[in-house]
Amino acid sequence: MTGEPPKPEFIRGFHASGHLSQNDLVKVIEEINPDKIIPIHTQHPKWFTDHFDNATHVENGVPIDLS
C-alpha cells in the first residue's frame, strides 16, 4: 500500500462521542422510568435535578440513600 490512509467522511448532524443528546437522554429516562436517578458521569449534575423530581444530587464524599 502506498500513500495516505483514507480519511473518514463526516455527515453534519451526527457525532460519535458515545454520549446521548439531552433530548435523547430524556427519552431514555422516560422509557426506563427509574425510581431514582443518580447522575455520576456528568459535567452538569444540576441539569438532572432541574428536569427530574427523582434525581439525587451527589456530592463527593457524602453518602446517599439507595433504598
PDBQT receptor file of N, H, CA, C and O in Angstrom, charges set to zero:
ATOM      1  N   MET A   1       0.844  -1.190   0.000  1.00  0.00    +0.000 N 
ATOM      2  CA  MET A   1       0.000   0.000   0.000  1.00  0.00    +0.000 C 
ATOM      3  C   MET A   1       0.878   1.238   0.000  1.00  0.00    +0.000 C 
ATOM      4  O   MET A   1       1.925   1.284   0.645  1.00  0.00    +0.000 OA
ATOM      5  N   THR A   2       0.437   2.212  -0.720  1.00  0.00    +0.000 N 
ATOM      6  H   THR A   2      -0.414   2.175  -1.244  1.00  0.00    +0.000 HD
ATOM      7  CA  THR A   2       1.181   3.456  -0.755  1.00  0.00    +0.000 C 
ATOM      8  C   THR A   2       0.233   4.608  -0.480  1.00  0.00    +0.000 C 
ATOM      9  O   THR A   2      -0.984   4.479  -0.605  1.00  0.00    +0.000 OA
ATOM     10  N   GLY A   3       0.813   5.727  -0.107  1.00  0.00    +0.000 N 
ATOM     11  H   GLY A   3       1.802   5.832  -0.006  1.00  0.00    +0.000 HD
ATOM     12  CA  GLY A   3       0.015   6.930   0.097  1.00  0.00    +0.000 C 
ATOM     13  C   GLY A   3      -0.627   6.988   1.475  1.00  0.00    +0.000 C 
ATOM     14  O   GLY A   3      -0.363   6.168   2.353  1.00  0.00    +0.000 OA
ATOM     15  N   GLU A   4      -1.458   7.968   1.620  1.00  0.00    +0.000 N 
ATOM     16  H   GLU A   4      -1.673   8.635   0.906  1.00  0.00    +0.000 HD
ATOM     17  CA  GLU A   4      -2.161   8.224   2.874  1.00  0.00    +0.000 C 
ATOM     18  C   GLU A   4      -3.333   7.265   3.043  1.00  0.00    +0.000 C 
ATOM     19  O   GLU A   4      -3.968   6.875   2.063  1.00  0.00    +0.000 OA
ATOM     20  N   PRO A   5      -3.625   6.878   4.308  1.00  0.00    +0.000 N 
ATOM     21  CA  PRO A   5      -4.830   6.066   4.522  1.00  0.00    +0.000 C 
ATOM     22  C   PRO A   5      -6.068   6.911   4.232  1.00  0.00    +0.000 C 
ATOM     23  O   PRO A   5      -6.013   8.135   4.341  1.00  0.00    +0.000 OA
ATOM     24  N   PRO A   6      -7.176   6.283   3.867  1.00  0.00    +0.000 N 
ATOM     25  CA  PRO A   6      -8.388   7.059   3.568  1.00  0.00    +0.000 C 
ATOM     26  C   PRO A   6      -8.870   7.806   4.809  1.00  0.00    +0.000 C 
ATOM     27  O   PRO A   6      -8.779   7.296   5.926  1.00  0.00    +0.000 OA
ATOM     28  N   LYS A   7      -9.373   8.993   4.607  1.00  0.00    +0.000 N 
ATOM     29  H   LYS A   7      -9.447   9.407   3.700  1.00  0.00    +0.000 HD
ATOM     30  CA  LYS A   7      -9.916   9.804   5.700  1.00  0.00    +0.000 C 
ATOM     31  C   LYS A   7     -11.418   9.575   5.788  1.00  0.00    +0.000 C 
ATOM     32  O   LYS A   7     -12.088   9.484   4.759  1.00  0.00    +0.000 OA
ATOM     33  N   PRO A   8     -11.959   9.481   7.000  1.00  0.00    +0.000 N 
ATOM     34  CA  PRO A   8     -13.407   9.270   7.134  1.00  0.00    +0.000 C 
ATOM     35  C   PRO A   8     -14.188  10.502   6.688  1.00  0.00    +0.000 C 
ATOM     36  O   PRO A   8     -13.729  11.636   6.825  1.00  0.00    +0.000 OA
ATOM     37  N   GLU A   9     -15.367  10.252   6.156  1.00  0.00    +0.000 N 
ATOM     38  H   GLU A   9     -15.740   9.331   6.044  1.00  0.00    +0.000 HD
ATOM     39  CA  GLU A   9     -16.275  11.343   5.808  1.00  0.00    +0.000 C 
ATOM     40  C   GLU A   9     -17.225  11.571   6.974  1.00  0.00    +0.000 C 
ATOM     41  O   GLU A   9     -17.734  10.616   7.560  1.00  0.00    +0.000 OA
ATOM     42  N   PHE A  10     -17.460  12.814   7.306  1.00  0.00    +0.000 N 
ATOM     43  H   PHE A  10     -17.046  13.590   6.830  1.00  0.00    +0.000 HD
ATOM     44  CA  PHE A  10     -18.359  13.143   8.401  1.00  0.00    +0.000 C 
ATOM     45  C   PHE A  10     -19.608  13.803   7.851  1.00  0.00    +0.000 C 
ATOM     46  O   PHE A  10     -19.534  14.718   7.030  1.00  0.00    +0.000 OA
ATOM     47  N   ILE A  11     -20.747  13.332   8.307  1.00  0.00    +0.000 N 
ATOM     48  H   ILE A  11     -20.807  12.589   8.973  1.00  0.00    +0.000 HD
ATOM     49  CA  ILE A  11     -22.018  13.890   7.892  1.00  0.00    +0.000 C 
ATOM     50  C   ILE A  11     -22.494  14.828   8.994  1.00  0.00    +0.000 C 
ATOM     51  O   ILE A  11     -22.608  14.436  10.155  1.00  0.00    +0.000 OA
ATOM     52  N   ARG A  12     -22.768  16.063   8.613  1.00  0.00    +0.000 N 
ATOM     53  H   ARG A  12     -22.676  16.381   7.669  1.00  0.00    +0.000 HD
ATOM     54  CA  ARG A  12     -23.199  17.062   9.599  1.00  0.00    +0.000 C 
ATOM     55  C   ARG A  12     -24.438  16.569  10.340  1.00  0.00    +0.000 C 
ATOM     56  O   ARG A  12     -25.363  16.034   9.728  1.00  0.00    +0.000 OA
ATOM     57  N   GLY A  13     -24.452  16.751  11.656  1.00  0.00    +0.000 N 
ATOM     58  H   GLY A  13     -23.700  17.186  12.153  1.00  0.00    +0.000 HD
ATOM     59  CA  GLY A  13     -25.597  16.344  12.470  1.00  0.00    +0.000 C 
ATOM     60  C   GLY A  13     -25.377  15.032  13.188  1.00  0.00    +0.000 C 
ATOM     61  O   GLY A  13     -26.168  14.669  14.058  1.00  0.00    +0.000 OA
ATOM     62  N   PHE A  14     -24.319  14.310  12.847  1.00  0.00    +0.000 N 
ATOM     63  H   PHE A  14     -23.676  14.605  12.140  1.00  0.00    +0.000 HD
ATOM     64  CA  PHE A  14     -24.008  13.054  13.514  1.00  0.00    +0.000 C 
ATOM     65  C   PHE A  14     -22.731  13.222  14.324  1.00  0.00    +0.000 C 
ATOM     66  O   PHE A  14     -21.856  14.009  13.964  1.00  0.00    +0.000 OA
ATOM     67  N   HIS A  15     -22.631  12.487  15.405  1.00  0.00    +0.000 N 
ATOM     68  H   HIS A  15     -23.342  11.848  15.697  1.00  0.00    +0.000 HD
ATOM     69  CA  HIS A  15     -21.398  12.505  16.183  1.00  0.00    +0.000 C 
ATOM     70  C   HIS A  15     -21.137  11.105  16.698  1.00  0.00    +0.000 C 
ATOM     71  O   HIS A  15     -22.019  10.246  16.675  1.00  0.00    +0.000 OA
ATOM     72  N   ALA A  16     -19.930  10.884  17.157  1.00  0.00    +0.000 N 
ATOM     73  H   ALA A  16     -19.214  11.582  17.176  1.00  0.00    +0.000 HD
ATOM     74  CA  ALA A  16     -19.563   9.546  17.613  1.00  0.00    +0.000 C 
ATOM     75  C   ALA A  16     -18.933   9.584  19.003  1.00  0.00    +0.000 C 
ATOM     76  O   ALA A  16     -18.002   8.832  19.291  1.00  0.00    +0.000 OA
ATOM     77  N   SER A  17     -19.434  10.441  19.840  1.00  0.00    +0.000 N 
ATOM     78  H   SER A  17     -20.190  11.052  19.607  1.00  0.00    +0.000 HD
ATOM     79  CA  SER A  17     -18.857  10.560  21.178  1.00  0.00    +0.000 C 
ATOM     80  C   SER A  17     -19.275   9.416  22.094  1.00  0.00    +0.000 C 
ATOM     81  O   SER A  17     -18.598   9.129  23.081  1.00  0.00    +0.000 OA
ATOM     82  N   GLY A  18     -20.380   8.768  21.772  1.00  0.00    +0.000 N 
ATOM     83  H   GLY A  18     -20.930   9.001  20.970  1.00  0.00    +0.000 HD
ATOM     84  CA  GLY A  18     -20.909   7.739  22.650  1.00  0.00    +0.000 C 
ATOM     85  C   GLY A  18     -21.832   8.304  23.716  1.00  0.00    +0.000 C 
ATOM     86  O   GLY A  18     -22.375   7.547  24.521  1.00  0.00    +0.000 OA
ATOM     87  N   HIS A  19     -22.019   9.604  23.740  1.00  0.00    +0.000 N 
ATOM     88  H   HIS A  19     -21.578  10.219  23.086  1.00  0.00    +0.000 HD
ATOM     89  CA  HIS A  19     -22.896  10.254  24.707  1.00  0.00    +0.000 C 
ATOM     90  C   HIS A  19     -24.200  10.645  24.022  1.00  0.00    +0.000 C 
ATOM     91  O   HIS A  19     -24.216  10.967  22.834  1.00  0.00    +0.000 OA
ATOM     92  N   LEU A  20     -25.283  10.616  24.776  1.00  0.00    +0.000 N 
ATOM     93  H   LEU A  20     -25.270  10.355  25.741  1.00  0.00    +0.000 HD
ATOM     94  CA  LEU A  20     -26.589  10.995  24.247  1.00  0.00    +0.000 C 
ATOM     95  C   LEU A  20     -26.770  12.508  24.279  1.00  0.00    +0.000 C 
ATOM     96  O   LEU A  20     -26.179  13.201  25.108  1.00  0.00    +0.000 OA
ATOM     97  N   SER A  21     -27.589  13.005  23.372  1.00  0.00    +0.000 N 
ATOM     98  H   SER A  21     -28.070  12.442  22.699  1.00  0.00    +0.000 HD
ATOM     99  CA  SER A  21     -28.007  14.401  23.458  1.00  0.00    +0.000 C 
ATOM    100  C   SER A  21     -28.969  14.525  24.638  1.00  0.00    +0.000 C 
ATOM    101  O   SER A  21     -29.462  13.516  25.142  1.00  0.00    +0.000 OA
ATOM    102  N   GLN A  22     -29.238  15.741  25.077  1.00  0.00    +0.000 N 
ATOM    103  H   GLN A  22     -28.837  16.561  24.668  1.00  0.00    +0.000 HD
ATOM    104  CA  GLN A  22     -30.180  15.922  26.187  1.00  0.00    +0.000 C 
ATOM    105  C   GLN A  22     -31.562  15.393  25.826  1.00  0.00    +0.000 C 
ATOM    106  O   GLN A  22     -32.213  14.755  26.654  1.00  0.00    +0.000 OA
ATOM    107  N   ASN A  23     -32.018  15.646  24.605  1.00  0.00    +0.000 N 
ATOM    108  H   ASN A  23     -31.489  16.163  23.932  1.00  0.00    +0.000 HD
ATOM    109  CA  ASN A  23     -33.340  15.153  24.185  1.00  0.00    +0.000 C 
ATOM    110  C   ASN A  23     -33.390  13.628  24.220  1.00  0.00    +0.000 C 
ATOM    111  O   ASN A  23     -34.365  13.045  24.692  1.00  0.00    +0.000 OA
ATOM    112  N   ASP A  24     -32.335  12.986  23.718  1.00  0.00    +0.000 N 
ATOM    113  H   ASP A  24     -31.542  13.460  23.334  1.00  0.00    +0.000 HD
ATOM    114  CA  ASP A  24     -32.300  11.524  23.735  1.00  0.00    +0.000 C 
ATOM    115  C   ASP A  24     -32.204  10.991  25.159  1.00  0.00    +0.000 C 
ATOM    116  O   ASP A  24     -32.791   9.957  25.479  1.00  0.00    +0.000 OA
ATOM    117  N   LEU A  25     -31.472  11.686  26.007  1.00  0.00    +0.000 N 
ATOM    118  H   LEU A  25     -30.995  12.526  25.747  1.00  0.00    +0.000 HD
ATOM    119  CA  LEU A  25     -31.353  11.265  27.399  1.00  0.00    +0.000 C 
ATOM    120  C   LEU A  25     -32.710  11.321  28.099  1.00  0.00    +0.000 C 
ATOM    121  O   LEU A  25     -33.052  10.418  28.862  1.00  0.00    +0.000 OA
ATOM    122  N   VAL A  26     -33.477  12.368  27.845  1.00  0.00    +0.000 N 
ATOM    123  H   VAL A  26     -33.199  13.102  27.226  1.00  0.00    +0.000 HD
ATOM    124  CA  VAL A  26     -34.828  12.482  28.414  1.00  0.00    +0.000 C 
ATOM    125  C   VAL A  26     -35.691  11.315  27.936  1.00  0.00    +0.000 C 
ATOM    126  O   VAL A  26     -36.412  10.710  28.730  1.00  0.00    +0.000 OA
ATOM    127  N   LYS A  27     -35.621  10.997  26.646  1.00  0.00    +0.000 N 
ATOM    128  H   LYS A  27     -35.035  11.489  26.002  1.00  0.00    +0.000 HD
ATOM    129  CA  LYS A  27     -36.407   9.881  26.107  1.00  0.00    +0.000 C 
ATOM    130  C   LYS A  27     -36.043   8.563  26.779  1.00  0.00    +0.000 C 
ATOM    131  O   LYS A  27     -36.923   7.777  27.129  1.00  0.00    +0.000 OA
ATOM    132  N   VAL A  28     -34.748   8.322  26.958  1.00  0.00    +0.000 N 
ATOM    133  H   VAL A  28     -34.033   8.960  26.673  1.00  0.00    +0.000 HD
ATOM    134  CA  VAL A  28     -34.297   7.076  27.588  1.00  0.00    +0.000 C 
ATOM    135  C   VAL A  28     -34.767   7.009  29.039  1.00  0.00    +0.000 C 
ATOM    136  O   VAL A  28     -35.267   5.974  29.480  1.00  0.00    +0.000 OA
ATOM    137  N   ILE A  29     -34.612   8.088  29.773  1.00  0.00    +0.000 N 
ATOM    138  H   ILE A  29     -34.205   8.928  29.415  1.00  0.00    +0.000 HD
ATOM    139  CA  ILE A  29     -35.028   8.103  31.180  1.00  0.00    +0.000 C 
ATOM    140  C   ILE A  29     -36.537   7.908  31.283  1.00  0.00    +0.000 C 
ATOM    141  O   ILE A  29     -37.007   7.171  32.150  1.00  0.00    +0.000 OA
ATOM    142  N   GLU A  30     -37.294   8.554  30.413  1.00  0.00    +0.000 N 
ATOM    143  H   GLU A  30     -36.913   9.153  29.709  1.00  0.00    +0.000 HD
ATOM    144  CA  GLU A  30     -38.755   8.376  30.433  1.00  0.00    +0.000 C 
ATOM    145  C   GLU A  30     -39.136   6.942  30.072  1.00  0.00    +0.000 C 
ATOM    146  O   GLU A  30     -40.084   6.403  30.642  1.00  0.00    +0.000 OA
ATOM    147  N   GLU A  31     -38.428   6.320  29.148  1.00  0.00    +0.000 N 
ATOM    148  H   GLU A  31     -37.658   6.759  28.685  1.00  0.00    +0.000 HD
ATOM    149  CA  GLU A  31     -38.718   4.939  28.745  1.00  0.00    +0.000 C 
ATOM    150  C   GLU A  31     -38.378   3.961  29.870  1.00  0.00    +0.000 C 
ATOM    151  O   GLU A  31     -39.149   3.042  30.148  1.00  0.00    +0.000 OA
ATOM    152  N   ILE A  32     -37.237   4.154  30.509  1.00  0.00    +0.000 N 
ATOM    153  H   ILE A  32     -36.611   4.900  30.283  1.00  0.00    +0.000 HD
ATOM    154  CA  ILE A  32     -36.813   3.268  31.597  1.00  0.00    +0.000 C 
ATOM    155  C   ILE A  32     -37.659   3.503  32.843  1.00  0.00    +0.000 C 
ATOM    156  O   ILE A  32     -37.990   2.557  33.559  1.00  0.00    +0.000 OA
ATOM    157  N   ASN A  33     -38.011   4.764  33.105  1.00  0.00    +0.000 N 
ATOM    158  H   ASN A  33     -37.743   5.532  32.524  1.00  0.00    +0.000 HD
ATOM    159  CA  ASN A  33     -38.821   5.149  34.258  1.00  0.00    +0.000 C 
ATOM    160  C   ASN A  33     -38.205   4.659  35.578  1.00  0.00    +0.000 C 
ATOM    161  O   ASN A  33     -38.834   3.902  36.317  1.00  0.00    +0.000 OA
ATOM    162  N   PRO A  34     -36.974   5.095  35.865  1.00  0.00    +0.000 N 
ATOM    163  CA  PRO A  34     -36.303   4.622  37.086  1.00  0.00    +0.000 C 
ATOM    164  C   PRO A  34     -36.925   5.218  38.352  1.00  0.00    +0.000 C 
ATOM    165  O   PRO A  34     -37.519   6.295  38.321  1.00  0.00    +0.000 OA
ATOM    166  N   ASP A  35     -36.775   4.496  39.461  1.00  0.00    +0.000 N 
ATOM    167  H   ASP A  35     -36.292   3.621  39.486  1.00  0.00    +0.000 HD
ATOM    168  CA  ASP A  35     -37.227   5.022  40.752  1.00  0.00    +0.000 C 
ATOM    169  C   ASP A  35     -36.339   6.178  41.196  1.00  0.00    +0.000 C 
ATOM    170  O   ASP A  35     -36.819   7.161  41.761  1.00  0.00    +0.000 OA
ATOM    171  N   LYS A  36     -35.048   6.052  40.938  1.00  0.00    +0.000 N 
ATOM    172  H   LYS A  36     -34.658   5.254  40.480  1.00  0.00    +0.000 HD
ATOM    173  CA  LYS A  36     -34.088   7.105  41.297  1.00  0.00    +0.000 C 
ATOM    174  C   LYS A  36     -33.122   7.326  40.149  1.00  0.00    +0.000 C 
ATOM    175  O   LYS A  36     -32.773   6.400  39.417  1.00  0.00    +0.000 OA
ATOM    176  N   ILE A  37     -32.699   8.576  40.008  1.00  0.00    +0.000 N 
ATOM    177  H   ILE A  37     -32.983   9.328  40.603  1.00  0.00    +0.000 HD
ATOM    178  CA  ILE A  37     -31.656   8.931  39.050  1.00  0.00    +0.000 C 
ATOM    179  C   ILE A  37     -30.493   9.479  39.865  1.00  0.00    +0.000 C 
ATOM    180  O   ILE A  37     -30.654  10.422  40.640  1.00  0.00    +0.000 OA
ATOM    181  N   ILE A  38     -29.330   8.884  39.684  1.00  0.00    +0.000 N 
ATOM    182  H   ILE A  38     -29.200   8.118  39.054  1.00  0.00    +0.000 HD
ATOM    183  CA  ILE A  38     -28.139   9.319  40.401  1.00  0.00    +0.000 C 
ATOM    184  C   ILE A  38     -27.080   9.662  39.350  1.00  0.00    +0.000 C 
ATOM    185  O   ILE A  38     -26.351   8.783  38.891  1.00  0.00    +0.000 OA
ATOM    186  N   PRO A  39     -26.995  10.941  38.969  1.00  0.00    +0.000 N 
ATOM    187  CA  PRO A  39     -26.044  11.330  37.934  1.00  0.00    +0.000 C 
ATOM    188  C   PRO A  39     -24.606  11.260  38.469  1.00  0.00    +0.000 C 
ATOM    189  O   PRO A  39     -24.264  11.925  39.447  1.00  0.00    +0.000 OA
ATOM    190  N   ILE A  40     -23.791  10.461  37.825  1.00  0.00    +0.000 N 
ATOM    191  H   ILE A  40     -24.069   9.921  37.031  1.00  0.00    +0.000 HD
ATOM    192  CA  ILE A  40     -22.410  10.271  38.267  1.00  0.00    +0.000 C 
ATOM    193  C   ILE A  40     -21.428  10.812  37.234  1.00  0.00    +0.000 C 
ATOM    194  O   ILE A  40     -20.625  11.693  37.541  1.00  0.00    +0.000 OA
ATOM    195  N   HIS A  41     -21.489  10.297  36.027  1.00  0.00    +0.000 N 
ATOM    196  H   HIS A  41     -22.142   9.582  35.777  1.00  0.00    +0.000 HD
ATOM    197  CA  HIS A  41     -20.527  10.653  34.975  1.00  0.00    +0.000 C 
ATOM    198  C   HIS A  41     -21.095  11.793  34.143  1.00  0.00    +0.000 C 
ATOM    199  O   HIS A  41     -21.548  11.585  33.017  1.00  0.00    +0.000 OA
ATOM    200  N   THR A  42     -21.070  13.008  34.705  1.00  0.00    +0.000 N 
ATOM    201  H   THR A  42     -20.702  13.178  35.619  1.00  0.00    +0.000 HD
ATOM    202  CA  THR A  42     -21.637  14.163  34.010  1.00  0.00    +0.000 C 
ATOM    203  C   THR A  42     -20.956  15.435  34.475  1.00  0.00    +0.000 C 
ATOM    204  O   THR A  42     -20.500  15.534  35.614  1.00  0.00    +0.000 OA
ATOM    205  N   GLN A  43     -20.895  16.394  33.590  1.00  0.00    +0.000 N 
ATOM    206  H   GLN A  43     -21.265  16.314  32.665  1.00  0.00    +0.000 HD
ATOM    207  CA  GLN A  43     -20.370  17.716  33.953  1.00  0.00    +0.000 C 
ATOM    208  C   GLN A  43     -21.488  18.633  34.431  1.00  0.00    +0.000 C 
ATOM    209  O   GLN A  43     -21.229  19.733  34.921  1.00  0.00    +0.000 OA
ATOM    210  N   HIS A  44     -22.731  18.181  34.289  1.00  0.00    +0.000 N 
ATOM    211  H   HIS A  44     -22.941  17.288  33.891  1.00  0.00    +0.000 HD
ATOM    212  CA  HIS A  44     -23.880  19.029  34.632  1.00  0.00    +0.000 C 
ATOM    213  C   HIS A  44     -24.901  18.266  35.476  1.00  0.00    +0.000 C 
ATOM    214  O   HIS A  44     -26.020  18.036  35.016  1.00  0.00    +0.000 OA
ATOM    215  N   PRO A  45     -24.544  17.871  36.694  1.00  0.00    +0.000 N 
ATOM    216  CA  PRO A  45     -25.487  17.108  37.512  1.00  0.00    +0.000 C 
ATOM    217  C   PRO A  45     -26.755  17.900  37.860  1.00  0.00    +0.000 C 
ATOM    218  O   PRO A  45     -27.814  17.305  38.060  1.00  0.00    +0.000 OA
ATOM    219  N   LYS A  46     -26.661  19.224  37.934  1.00  0.00    +0.000 N 
ATOM    220  H   LYS A  46     -25.801  19.707  37.772  1.00  0.00    +0.000 HD
ATOM    221  CA  LYS A  46     -27.833  20.041  38.265  1.00  0.00    +0.000 C 
ATOM    222  C   LYS A  46     -28.909  19.927  37.185  1.00  0.00    +0.000 C 
ATOM    223  O   LYS A  46     -30.095  20.074  37.481  1.00  0.00    +0.000 OA
ATOM    224  N   TRP A  47     -28.512  19.669  35.941  1.00  0.00    +0.000 N 
ATOM    225  H   TRP A  47     -27.549  19.550  35.700  1.00  0.00    +0.000 HD
ATOM    226  CA  TRP A  47     -29.487  19.501  34.867  1.00  0.00    +0.000 C 
ATOM    227  C   TRP A  47     -30.477  18.397  35.212  1.00  0.00    +0.000 C 
ATOM    228  O   TRP A  47     -31.669  18.519  34.933  1.00  0.00    +0.000 OA
ATOM    229  N   PHE A  48     -29.982  17.310  35.825  1.00  0.00    +0.000 N 
ATOM    230  H   PHE A  48     -29.013  17.211  36.052  1.00  0.00    +0.000 HD
ATOM    231  CA  PHE A  48     -30.849  16.190  36.182  1.00  0.00    +0.000 C 
ATOM    232  C   PHE A  48     -31.843  16.599  37.267  1.00  0.00    +0.000 C 
ATOM    233  O   PHE A  48     -33.031  16.295  37.160  1.00  0.00    +0.000 OA
ATOM    234  N   THR A  49     -31.372  17.285  38.311  1.00  0.00    +0.000 N 
ATOM    235  H   THR A  49     -30.407  17.533  38.398  1.00  0.00    +0.000 HD
ATOM    236  CA  THR A  49     -32.276  17.694  39.385  1.00  0.00    +0.000 C 
ATOM    237  C   THR A  49     -33.238  18.788  38.919  1.00  0.00    +0.000 C 
ATOM    238  O   THR A  49     -34.329  18.930  39.472  1.00  0.00    +0.000 OA
ATOM    239  N   ASP A  50     -32.845  19.551  37.918  1.00  0.00    +0.000 N 
ATOM    240  H   ASP A  50     -31.959  19.436  37.469  1.00  0.00    +0.000 HD
ATOM    241  CA  ASP A  50     -33.746  20.563  37.353  1.00  0.00    +0.000 C 
ATOM    242  C   ASP A  50     -34.847  19.936  36.501  1.00  0.00    +0.000 C 
ATOM    243  O   ASP A  50     -35.925  20.515  36.364  1.00  0.00    +0.000 OA
ATOM    244  N   HIS A  51     -34.589  18.761  35.928  1.00  0.00    +0.000 N 
ATOM    245  H   HIS A  51     -33.714  18.291  36.040  1.00  0.00    +0.000 HD
ATOM    246  CA  HIS A  51     -35.527  18.159  34.979  1.00  0.00    +0.000 C 
ATOM    247  C   HIS A  51     -36.281  16.935  35.505  1.00  0.00    +0.000 C 
ATOM    248  O   HIS A  51     -37.297  16.539  34.934  1.00  0.00    +0.000 OA
ATOM    249  N   PHE A  52     -35.790  16.340  36.585  1.00  0.00    +0.000 N 
ATOM    250  H   PHE A  52     -34.964  16.662  37.049  1.00  0.00    +0.000 HD
ATOM    251  CA  PHE A  52     -36.410  15.110  37.093  1.00  0.00    +0.000 C 
ATOM    252  C   PHE A  52     -36.557  15.180  38.608  1.00  0.00    +0.000 C 
ATOM    253  O   PHE A  52     -35.585  15.419  39.325  1.00  0.00    +0.000 OA
ATOM    254  N   ASP A  53     -37.779  14.970  39.089  1.00  0.00    +0.000 N 
ATOM    255  H   ASP A  53     -38.568  14.775  38.507  1.00  0.00    +0.000 HD
ATOM    256  CA  ASP A  53     -38.050  15.009  40.529  1.00  0.00    +0.000 C 
ATOM    257  C   ASP A  53     -37.332  13.895  41.277  1.00  0.00    +0.000 C 
ATOM    258  O   ASP A  53     -37.028  14.041  42.461  1.00  0.00    +0.000 OA
ATOM    259  N   ASN A  54     -37.059  12.793  40.605  1.00  0.00    +0.000 N 
ATOM    260  H   ASN A  54     -37.306  12.675  39.643  1.00  0.00    +0.000 HD
ATOM    261  CA  ASN A  54     -36.443  11.649  41.277  1.00  0.00    +0.000 C 
ATOM    262  C   ASN A  54     -34.921  11.605  41.116  1.00  0.00    +0.000 C 
ATOM    263  O   ASN A  54     -34.298  10.571  41.356  1.00  0.00    +0.000 OA
ATOM    264  N   ALA A  55     -34.326  12.729  40.709  1.00  0.00    +0.000 N 
ATOM    265  H   ALA A  55     -34.831  13.569  40.514  1.00  0.00    +0.000 HD
ATOM    266  CA  ALA A  55     -32.867  12.814  40.601  1.00  0.00    +0.000 C 
ATOM    267  C   ALA A  55     -32.271  13.225  41.939  1.00  0.00    +0.000 C 
ATOM    268  O   ALA A  55     -32.812  14.083  42.638  1.00  0.00    +0.000 OA
ATOM    269  N   THR A  56     -31.156  12.604  42.284  1.00  0.00    +0.000 N 
ATOM    270  H   THR A  56     -30.717  11.907  41.717  1.00  0.00    +0.000 HD
ATOM    271  CA  THR A  56     -30.461  12.873  43.539  1.00  0.00    +0.000 C 
ATOM    272  C   THR A  56     -29.192  13.650  43.260  1.00  0.00    +0.000 C 
ATOM    273  O   THR A  56     -28.404  13.274  42.392  1.00  0.00    +0.000 OA
ATOM    274  N   HIS A  57     -28.994  14.732  43.993  1.00  0.00    +0.000 N 
ATOM    275  H   HIS A  57     -29.635  15.037  44.697  1.00  0.00    +0.000 HD
ATOM    276  CA  HIS A  57     -27.747  15.494  43.875  1.00  0.00    +0.000 C 
ATOM    277  C   HIS A  57     -26.667  14.753  44.655  1.00  0.00    +0.000 C 
ATOM    278  O   HIS A  57     -26.859  14.420  45.824  1.00  0.00    +0.000 OA
ATOM    279  N   VAL A  58     -25.545  14.500  44.014  1.00  0.00    +0.000 N 
ATOM    280  H   VAL A  58     -25.390  14.771  43.064  1.00  0.00    +0.000 HD
ATOM    281  CA  VAL A  58     -24.447  13.756  44.632  1.00  0.00    +0.000 C 
ATOM    282  C   VAL A  58     -23.282  14.707  44.885  1.00  0.00    +0.000 C 
ATOM    283  O   VAL A  58     -22.876  15.458  43.998  1.00  0.00    +0.000 OA
ATOM    284  N   GLU A  59     -22.750  14.664  46.107  1.00  0.00    +0.000 N 
ATOM    285  H   GLU A  59     -23.080  14.054  46.827  1.00  0.00    +0.000 HD
ATOM    286  CA  GLU A  59     -21.566  15.442  46.440  1.00  0.00    +0.000 C 
ATOM    287  C   GLU A  59     -20.451  14.490  46.800  1.00  0.00    +0.000 C 
ATOM    288  O   GLU A  59     -20.679  13.489  47.480  1.00  0.00    +0.000 OA
ATOM    289  N   ASN A  60     -19.256  14.788  46.354  1.00  0.00    +0.000 N 
ATOM    290  H   ASN A  60     -19.070  15.600  45.801  1.00  0.00    +0.000 HD
ATOM    291  CA  ASN A  60     -18.101  13.954  46.603  1.00  0.00    +0.000 C 
ATOM    292  C   ASN A  60     -17.921  13.707  48.104  1.00  0.00    +0.000 C 
ATOM    293  O   ASN A  60     -17.809  14.648  48.889  1.00  0.00    +0.000 OA
ATOM    294  N   GLY A  61     -17.896  12.438  48.485  1.00  0.00    +0.000 N 
ATOM    295  H   GLY A  61     -17.987  11.673  47.847  1.00  0.00    +0.000 HD
ATOM    296  CA  GLY A  61     -17.653  12.062  49.875  1.00  0.00    +0.000 C 
ATOM    297  C   GLY A  61     -18.878  12.049  50.761  1.00  0.00    +0.000 C 
ATOM    298  O   GLY A  61     -18.787  11.680  51.932  1.00  0.00    +0.000 OA
ATOM    299  N   VAL A  62     -20.036  12.447  50.223  1.00  0.00    +0.000 N 
ATOM    300  H   VAL A  62     -20.110  12.747  49.272  1.00  0.00    +0.000 HD
ATOM    301  CA  VAL A  62     -21.265  12.484  51.009  1.00  0.00    +0.000 C 
ATOM    302  C   VAL A  62     -22.106  11.239  50.673  1.00  0.00    +0.000 C 
ATOM    303  O   VAL A  62     -22.474  11.044  49.515  1.00  0.00    +0.000 OA
ATOM    304  N   PRO A  63     -22.410  10.406  51.665  1.00  0.00    +0.000 N 
ATOM    305  CA  PRO A  63     -23.213   9.200  51.397  1.00  0.00    +0.000 C 
ATOM    306  C   PRO A  63     -24.607   9.565  50.889  1.00  0.00    +0.000 C 
ATOM    307  O   PRO A  63     -25.155  10.615  51.225  1.00  0.00    +0.000 OA
ATOM    308  N   ILE A  64     -25.168   8.666  50.068  1.00  0.00    +0.000 N 
ATOM    309  H   ILE A  64     -24.723   7.813  49.795  1.00  0.00    +0.000 HD
ATOM    310  CA  ILE A  64     -26.540   8.849  49.594  1.00  0.00    +0.000 C 
ATOM    311  C   ILE A  64     -27.343   7.604  49.949  1.00  0.00    +0.000 C 
ATOM    312  O   ILE A  64     -26.795   6.507  50.056  1.00  0.00    +0.000 OA
ATOM    313  N   ASP A  65     -28.632   7.787  50.129  1.00  0.00    +0.000 N 
ATOM    314  H   ASP A  65     -29.077   8.678  50.043  1.00  0.00    +0.000 HD
ATOM    315  CA  ASP A  65     -29.533   6.694  50.475  1.00  0.00    +0.000 C 
ATOM    316  C   ASP A  65     -29.980   6.007  49.209  1.00  0.00    +0.000 C 
ATOM    317  O   ASP A  65     -30.609   6.633  48.356  1.00  0.00    +0.000 OA
ATOM    318  N   LEU A  66     -29.669   4.722  49.066  1.00  0.00    +0.000 N 
ATOM    319  H   LEU A  66     -29.158   4.214  49.758  1.00  0.00    +0.000 HD
ATOM    320  CA  LEU A  66     -30.035   3.963  47.869  1.00  0.00    +0.000 C 
ATOM    321  C   LEU A  66     -31.303   3.139  48.064  1.00  0.00    +0.000 C 
ATOM    322  O   LEU A  66     -31.694   2.389  47.169  1.00  0.00    +0.000 OA
ATOM    323  N   SER A  67     -31.949   3.268  49.219  1.00  0.00    +0.000 N 
ATOM    324  H   SER A  67     -31.632   3.877  49.945  1.00  0.00    +0.000 HD
ATOM    325  CA  SER A  67     -33.161   2.473  49.456  1.00  0.00    +0.000 C 
ATOM    326  C   SER A  67     -34.378   3.115  48.838  1.00  0.00    +0.000 C 
ATOM    327  O   SER A  67     -35.480   2.577  48.945  1.00  0.00    +0.000 OA
TER     328      SER A  67
